[in-house]
Amino acid sequence: MEWISTMACAIFLLLPAGEHGPNPWTERLGPARERVAQTGSVEAFAAALDAAWRADDWRAGLELALEAQEKHPRDATLPGLVTRALWRAGRIAQAEAMAQRISPASEDSVALGALISIHLARGEADKADDFAARLERLGPRTASDFAQLVAVRLHRNRLDGLAAHIEKTQRLADPSNGYPEYLLRDSLQGVAEFYSRIGTEPTSRIEKHGRAPLRVLAMINLPAVDAYLNGKGPYRLIVDTGGSTALSIDTDVAAEIGLNSLADALVHGVSGKDTSGQALLDHLRLDEIVCRRVPTRIFGVRAASAGAADGILGTGVFSEARFTMNFMEPSLRVAPSSPEPGRGKPVELRVVGDSKLIAALELNGEPAVALFDTGADAVVVSPQRLNELHPQQSTAASVGAVGLGVGQGAATTITVAPGVTFTIAGREYRNYSGLGLNMLDDLLSPILGIRVDLLIGMPVFREMRSLTVDLPRSRMWIEWLDS
């Protein structure tokens, strides 16, 4: 199975780490569903939907949501719970349609949280801000409530009061409450300390738009730019749309430029969990492009990339701009956000978590969600989805630690099955990949709060002339090569 390990090794997803023991809500879900079967009441559906959410059983949540819509189409108390369940299951269009049934004057924190998540993903920051303000006026009570307020403040680059909200989230997070609270403590480790130390001035400010040459890194075949960090360099940075809203640099690079960590944090990647420092880089230059006050993670990037890269540039750093990766010039261009369309065919983009790029599509004719990741030199499918599509033809094997990629100590499970069929921006891929990676199901989907079925890596990007993403407006365009 070594060839599989090689194919999957160069995946540089950066995610906050999260570990947990048995979820007590898993056992409570069965009795809750039995009460639904017995009574079919609104109260029974509400309790079962809550139990499915806390157990993070998105399949049960989806089934309950669809059944609740059918049996109680006009009930005013269920839309928040149903919207949340549909969104977690990756039913983006259905969740957004249900969200329209939620009253703007709702005092239901679940409904307000669902509205915040959806509007942030759609690039409708003002609407998300309004619902966050309403949640704050009503009085947030749970870790999930405060986590929603943190998400809005980070999205709006409003750092005043942010550290206090993060601390409240951590204090209230209790693993006995189930999902997502068992993830929050690790995910936010050291983050409050970092933001309390950097002040309230906005981060990742783009001082100068422009262009930087792209190149392909040897061995790992990923796109990269040369960068000057606080005036020193050049250093090689992987350009990673699956990265985050931060820059990541190697520990030795941080020492070379005199950048000291302000707080520790945890990150999780394809190879497991790792400890990371957190720092604030004053000046980032990519040829013509200049950014100031860039949040930066510090860990062993060189080891994770077999020495091919000195750091990872998460494209979320350009959260207030439009970026274009032109794979033919090749170049990275950063420009102001604009209502004008980009080159190529539009993709119905949603931006979730720390600027992860997702879109709804169909996988073998059924609804699915894809994540676009230029930090992956593979196209991989959710093993759960492969098992659903090919129950008799899927084979899974543990390959241990893959050796490359972020993190350490985690075994990777690879699933091999017949390929899948999907269409992106008018281009159809038939019988493609059939390679499954357990991290999509076990880590990526729970942390992002939405089921991800397909990770689109560089094999597909290499068929593009360009990719344009307008992050503030949640818009994306793909310009394909002719052949």
N, C-alpha and C positions, 0 to 999 in steps of 0.2 A: 504493500500500500504506500510505498515511499513516493510514488508519483503524485498521489493525492496530497500528501503533506507539502510537496513542493508547490503544487498549484495554489494551495490555500495560504501559503506562508506570508505573502506580502499584503496583508490586510491591516491597515493602520487606523481602524476605528478607535476613537478616543471617547470613552464613556466614564462617568463617575462609577466607582466600584460599589457593589452592594452584595452582601451575603446574608443568608438567613437560614434558620432551621425550619422544622416542620411548621406549616401554616395551620393554626387551629381552625381556621374557617373552612378548610377543605372538608372536614367531617360534618360541619354544620350545614353545608350546602344541600346534601341529600335530603334531610328532613324538611328543609325550607321548600325544596321543589315538590316534595310529597304534599305539603299543605296547599301548594298551588294546584296540584292535580285534584285534591279533595274539594277545595272551595272555589278556586278560580277568582277569589276576591282581589280587589285592588290592594288591600293590606298585605295579602299573601304574596302578590307579585312584587310589591315594594320590598318586603323582607327578603325574598329570594334574589332579587336583582342586587340588593346590597350584599348578600352573602356571596354571590357569584363574583362581584367586584373584589371583595376583601380576600376571597380565595384565589383571585386572579385566574379564574376559569372563564376565559373569554368565550369559549364555545357555549358553555351553559348560559352565560350572559346574553349571547346573541340569540339563542333559542328562546330564552325568556322574553327578551325585548320584542322579538317578532310576534310571539304569542300574545304579549300584553297589548301590542298595537292592534291585533286582530280582535281581542275580546273587550278591550276598553278604549276604543278609538277616541272618545271625547273626554276622557278623564283628565283633569287638570293637574293631578298630583304626580303622575308618572313620567311626563316628558323628560325631566332632568335625568332620572335614572336610566330611561331608555336611550336617551342621547349618549350618555356616558358609555353605556354598554355597546352601542353600535360603533362608536368611535374606537373603543379599545379593540373591537373585533375587526377593524379595518374597513368598515362599511362607511366610507367617507361621505358619499352623496346622501345616503339614508340618514346618517347622523346630522348632517347640515340641514336636511329638510325637517327633521324632527325638532331641531333647535329653534326653528322659526315658530314653533308652537309654544315655546316658553315665554311667559309674560315678561316684558322688560321690567315690570315692577315686582318680580318674584323675590320672595324672601327665603327661598330654598338654596342653601349653600352648594348643594350638589349641582343644581341647575345653573347657578351662577358660575361655578367652576367649569362646567361643560361649555358654557358660552365663552368664557375667557379662553379656553384651549382652542376652540374652533376659530374665534376671531383672530387670535395671534397667528394661527397657522395660515389663515387667509390673507395676512398682511393688513388686517383692519385694526390697527393698534388703538385708534381713538375709541372704537367700540369696546375693545377689551379693557381699556382704561376706565370707561364708564362703568362697566360691570364690576371691575375691581374696586372702584370707589364705593359702589353700592355694597359690596361685600364687606368693605372696611367699615362703612357706616353701621351696618347691621351687627358688626362685632364678630370677627373670625374666631372660631373656637377650637378647631382641630388643626393638626399638622398639615393636612391636605389644604385647608383654607389658607394658611400662611404660605404654603408652597406656591399656590396660585398667585398670591400677591408678590412673592419673590420673582416669579416668572415674568410678571408684567413689568416690574421695576427694572429687571435686567434687560428686557426687550426694549424698554424706553430709554435705557441708559441713565436712569434716575437712581443715583447712589445714596441719596439722603435717606436715612432710616433703613437702608437695605440690610446692614449687618444685624440690626435689632430683629428684623423679620426672620432672618436666617436662624438666629439663636432661638427664637420662639418655635420655629419649625422643628429644630433639633430637640428642644426640651419636650415638646408634645409628642414627638414620634415614638410610638410604642409598637413593637413587633407583634404584640398580642392583638392589635387591631387589624392585622393582616396587611394586604396590599393597599396602597403603596408604601405604608409607613415603615415596613421593615427595610426598605431601600434608602430611606431619607437620611438616616444618621451617617452612614458611610459616605453617601453621595455628597453630603455637605461638610464633611470633615475639613476643618481648617478654612472654609470659605468665608465664614463670618469674620474670623481674625484677619484674613487678607483684606476684605473690604473695609474693615474698621481702620486699617493702617494706610490705605492709599488715598483717603480723602474723598470728597464728593464730586470732584471734577470728572466729566464724562471720560470714558475710556475708548480706545480704538478710534480716535479721531483721524479722519483722512485729511491730511494737510495739503496733499497734492495728488491729483488724479494723473493717470498716464499709463504707460506701457512698460512691460518688462519681458525680456526674452524667456521662453520656456525651453527646457531641454529634457531629455529622457535619461534617467539615471541607469547606469549599467547595473546588471545583475537583477534588479528588482523591477525594471521596466515601468517606473512611475514618473509622472511629470514633476518637474522641479524648477525653481527659480534661484538665482543667486541673490543673496541678501546681505546688507550691511546692518549690523546690530549695534546700536549706540556708536556708530561710526567705524566699527571694526568689521573686517571680513575680507573677501566674500565668504559666505557660508551657504551650503546647499540645503534648501528647504523643499520637501515634498509639498506639492499643492494638493490639498486633500479636502474635497467637498464633503467627505464623511468624517472630517475631523471635528472641529468645535469652533467656539467663538474665541479661541485662544491660539497663541503661538506656542509651540513646544520646541525646546532646544535641549541639546545634550548637556549632561552635567559638566563635562570638560569645557564645552563652549561657554557656559555660564561663568566658569572660573576664568577663562581667557578674557572675557569682556568685563569682568568685575561685577557681575550681576548676582546679588545675594537673595536667597529665598526669604520671604516674609512670613510664610506659614506652610506647613505640610498639607498634602492632600492625597487622595487615592485616585488612580485611574485604572480602567480595565480595558483590555484589548483582546485580540484573538488568542494571545498566549497566556492570559491570566491577569492577575492584579499586580500593580506596582505602586510604590510610594513615589510621590512627586512633590517637588518644591513648587511654590507659587511666588512669582515676582512680577514686577511691573517694568516693562521695557520702555524707556523714554522715547526712543527713536528707531523706527524700522524703515529701511529704504530698500525698495526693489526697483533698481534702475530709476525710472522717472517717478515711481509711486512712493509716497512718503506717508507713514502713519505714526501717530504719537500716542503715548500711554497705552501700550498694548499689553493686556494680561498674558502672562507667560508661564507655562508649566516647564519644570526642569526635571528630567530623568534620563535614563540611558537610551537615547534615540539612536546613537551610533550602533550600539549592540543590537537593537531591535531591527536595524536595517542592514546588518552585515557590513557596517561601515560605509554604506552608500550615501547616507544623508546625515546632515548635522542637526536637522530639525524638521518640524512639520508645521506648515502654514494652514491652519483651518480657515476655510474661506468665510466662515462666520465673522472673521476679523473685519470683513467688508460689509457688515450688517446694515450700514447706512448708505450703501452704494449699489451700483450695477457692475458685475464683473463678466468678462468674456474670456474663455479659454479657447484660443484659436490654435487648433492642432496642426494646421498647415503652415502657418508663418514660421515657427510656432511662437505664440506670445500669450501673455496674460495682460488684459487691459482692465483698468478700473475707471469707471466714469460715474458722474452723478446719477442717482435714480431718476427715471423719466417715464412719463406715460406713453412714450413712443414705443412701438413694437421693435423687438430685436430681429436679427436675421434668422430665417429658417421657420420651422413649424412650431407652433406653440404647444406647450405641455401644461396641463392643469396642475400646477405646482402647489404644494403645501409645505411650509417650513415649520418643523417641530423641534422640540428640545433645544439643544445648543446649536441651532441653525442646520439641522439635518434636512436634506432635500428629499421629499417623498412625493409620489404621484399615484393616483388610482389607475389601474389598468385591469386587463383580464388575463388570467392564467388558465390555459386550457378552457377558455370560454366562461370562467367564473370570476367574480370580483376578487381583486387582489391589490396589494400595495407594494410598490417598488421604492427602494432607496438608491439614490445616485451617489456613487462613491469612487472618486478618482484615486483614492488611496488603496484601492483593491485591484490586484492584477488577476481577477477571476470574476465570474458571474456565478453566484451561489443562491440556492433556494432554501427556504425553510424546510427542515427535515419533517416537521409535522405536515406541511403541505405536500411534500413528496409522498409521504405515507398515505395521505388521503387520496392522492391521485393514482398512486401505483401500490396499493396495499400488498400485493403478492410479489412485487418486483423490486422492493427497496431493501438494500443491504447496508447495515451500519457497522462501523468499526472505529474503535478508539485508536488514535495515532499518537497519543501522548502529547507532550509539549511540541509545538510545531517548529520551535527554534528561532523563528523570526516573527516580527510583529510586536506590538506593545504588550507588556505584562510578562509574568512568569508564573510557573507552578501549576497551570491549569491543563488538564487533559482535553484534547479536542476530539470530538466525535464527527466523523465524516460519513455522510450517507450517499450512496450511489444508487441511482434509479434511472429509468428512461427519461429522456429530455422533456422539456415543457415548451409550450407555444405561447407567445405573447407579442403584443404590438406596442411600439413606442413611437410617438410622433409620426405615424403613418408607415413605419417600417416594421415588417413582420419577421419574427424569428421563430422558426419551426424546429421542434425536436432539439431544443437548445439546452446546454449545460447538463442538468440531471445530477449536479453536485450539491449536496446539502451540508450546511455547517451549523452545528448545534448552537453557536453563539447567537444566531438570529432569534431563536425561540427562547433560550435560557436567559439572555441578558439584554440584547438590543430592544426587542419588543416591549418587555416590562418597563425598562427605563424610559423609553420614549412614550409609553402609554398608548401605543397603537400597534396592531399586528403588522409586522413587515414580512412579506412572503418572498421577496426577491431582492437581492442586492446586485445592482448593476455596476460592474467594475470596468476596468480599462479595455477589455476585449470589445465592448460595445462603443466606448468613447473613441477608440481608434478608427471607427467607421464614420466619425463625425468630422466635418470641417471646423465647426465651432459649437460651443455651448455658451449661452448667455443666460445669466441669472440676475434678476432685479430683486434683491433680498427684501427691501422694505415693502415692495408691492406683491411679493410672493408670485412672481411671474418667471417663466423660463421658456427658452426657445432652443431648438436643436436644428442645426444646418448640416444635413447629411452630405457625405461624399457621393458622387454620382454612381459609383459601383460598390 
